[in-house]
Amino acid sequence: MDDISNWQPVYRDLSTLLGPDVARQLHQHFGGSEVTFPMQLLSHEGRIAAIRHDASTGQSIKSLAQAYHLSQRTIRNYLRPD
């Protein structure tokens, strides 16, 4: 059980990234479950808040669209007052 080379590849990867103790905890908590991770770290509301904050620092619509991988139209919609 302590020989990481005998672990499933996903647990070996987690062990490399986070350490063997965390990999074991993840196995105990999520073992047998299918876990997917969203591409975006921020929630929808969190992303809008971050965009509004960045816009308040003077970043252009174009640079915000590129940074957040969104269209300029979407950025403009997010920046409209509620």
C-alpha positions in Angstrom: 0.0 0.0 0.0 2.9 2.4 0.6 4.6 1.6 -2.7 3.3 4.4 -4.9 4.5 2.7 -8.1 1.8 0.1 -7.6 -1.0 2.7 -7.3 -3.4 3.5 -10.1 -2.1 6.2 -12.4 -4.5 8.9 -11.3 -3.5 8.4 -7.6 0.2 8.4 -8.6 -0.4 11.8 -10.4 -2.2 13.1 -7.4 0.6 11.9 -5.1 3.1 13.7 -7.2 1.1 16.9 -7.2 -0.3 17.0 -3.7 1.6 14.4 -1.7 0.8 10.7 -0.9 -1.2 11.6 2.3 -3.6 13.9 0.3 -3.9 11.2 -2.5 -4.9 8.7 0.1 -7.5 11.1 1.6 -8.9 11.7 -1.9 -9.1 8.0 -2.5 -10.9 7.5 0.8 -13.4 10.3 0.2 -14.0 9.9 -3.6 -12.9 6.4 -4.3 -15.3 4.8 -6.8 -16.8 8.1 -7.8 -16.4 9.8 -11.1 -15.2 13.3 -10.5 -15.0 16.0 -13.1 -13.4 19.4 -12.7 -14.9 22.5 -14.5 -12.6 24.3 -16.9 -13.2 27.5 -15.0 -12.1 27.9 -11.5 -14.4 30.8 -10.8 -18.2 30.5 -10.5 -20.3 32.5 -13.0 -20.9 35.2 -10.4 -17.2 35.1 -9.4 -16.1 35.6 -12.9 -18.4 38.6 -13.4 -17.1 40.1 -10.2 -13.5 39.6 -11.3 -14.2 41.1 -14.8 -15.8 44.1 -13.2 -12.9 44.5 -10.8 -10.4 44.3 -13.7 -12.4 46.7 -15.7 -12.3 49.2 -12.8 -8.5 49.2 -13.0 -8.7 50.5 -16.6 -8.4 47.3 -18.6 -10.0 47.5 -22.1 -12.9 45.4 -23.2 -10.6 43.7 -25.8 -8.0 42.8 -23.2 -10.7 41.5 -20.8 -12.2 39.4 -23.6 -8.8 37.8 -24.4 -7.9 37.3 -20.7 -11.2 35.6 -19.9 -11.7 33.8 -23.2 -15.0 35.5 -23.8 -16.4 37.7 -26.6 -16.3 41.5 -26.3 -20.1 41.5 -26.4 -20.3 39.2 -23.3 -17.8 41.4 -21.5 -19.9 44.5 -22.3 -23.0 42.6 -21.0 -21.2 41.7 -17.8 -20.2 45.4 -17.3 -23.7 46.8 -17.6 -25.1 48.0 -14.4 -27.6 45.6 -12.7 
